[in-house]
Amino acid sequence: MDLKPNPQANSDADQPIAWRAVPEDIAVRSDGQQVGRVYDVLGSHEEDIFHGIVVQLRSGSRRVFVPADDVILITASHVDVSLSAAEIGALPEHTEERQFELGMVGHLRKHLGWVKEEDR
């Protein structure tokens, strides 16, 4: 039997990539079946810590958070998770949290105060 390599299986799109390089809106799979799409990737760029992904479920009705420990593989074409489709569907709805840091605020930024993370 002559086994030919499958060029599609070894394509660049199937090679693992870093969490920081996850393209927007790629498929999220469980047991090879698409369960949703990546809505957001959560982590700390400064500390290089990956927290997990926010998944827009296939039904489009909800977004859920899948922790980094449950993310098996990240490629340019999909993200594989260890949770079953039923487990993902049972996750609570994800709510965005705002983060603040201590910084300079006020007229001409001369007073110490809380600044939204996105305003840095």
N, C-alpha and C positions, 0 to 999 in steps of 0.2 A: 504494500500500500504506500503510495507516494503522498506524503503530507507536505503540502505547500504552505509556507507562512501566509498568514492572513494580514495583508498590509493595513487593513482597517483596524485590526486589534492593536497594532503597534504604532498607530498614528500619533502625532504630537498632541492631539486633542485628548488622548487617553493617558498621557503621562502625568504623574503627580505634579502639582504646583503648590506654591506657598499660599497661605490663607490670605495674604495681602493682595494677591493677584487674581482673586476670584472675579470672573466677569459678572456683570449684572444680569439678572434674569435667566440664569442657567438652570437646568433641570436638577431637582433633588430626587434621588432614587432610594427606594427601600426594596431589598430583594430583587433588584433589577427592574422594578416597575416605578414609573414616575409618580410621585405623591404630591409634587408641588414645584415651585420655582424659588430660587434664592431672591429674597426681598432686600436683605441687608446682611452684612457681615459685622460682627461685634468683636472688638478687641482693642488692645492698647498698642498703638503704633510706637509710642515712645519706649515702652517696655517689651515690645514684641511678644505680647501675650494674646493668644486667640481664645476668645470666650465662647464662640458658637455662631450659629446662623439663625436668621429669622426667615421662616419659610412661608410663602404665600401658598396655602393649600390649593389643590387642583380645583376644588369647588369654587374657589375665589372668595369664599365667605369669611375666612379668618386667616390671621397670621399667627404662627406659633414659634417659640424659641426652641431650638435644638442645641443643647450644650456641646462644647468641643469634644468632650469624652465620647459622645455618640456619633461623631463624624469620623467615618472610616477612611474616606478617600476624597481628595479634591483634585479635579482635573479642569482643563479649559472648557470641557463640554458638559460636565455633570459633577454633582456632589453625591457620594454614597453615604448613607447613614445606617447605623446598626439597629435602629428602632423599626418595628413593623409598621405597616400602614395604619393598623388599628391603634398602636401606641402613639403614633404621631397625631392621629385624629383626636385622641383623648387628651392631648396636652392643652393646658390653659391658653387662652388668647394672650398674645404678647402685647404688652403696653410699653410705649417708649418712656424712658426715664431721662430726665434732663440732668446733666452733671455740671457742677460749678467748681471753680477753684478760687483761691484767694489771689487777688491781683489789685492793680491800681485802678481806682475809679474816681468819679467826680470831675469837676471842672478842671480841665487840663490834666486829668489823671494824677492828682497829687494826694489822694486819700486811699487807704487800704479798704477793700471791700470784696464782695463775691461777684465773680464774672462768669457768665455762661461759657461752657467749654468751647462752643462754636464761635464765640466772640473774641477768642484769644488772638 
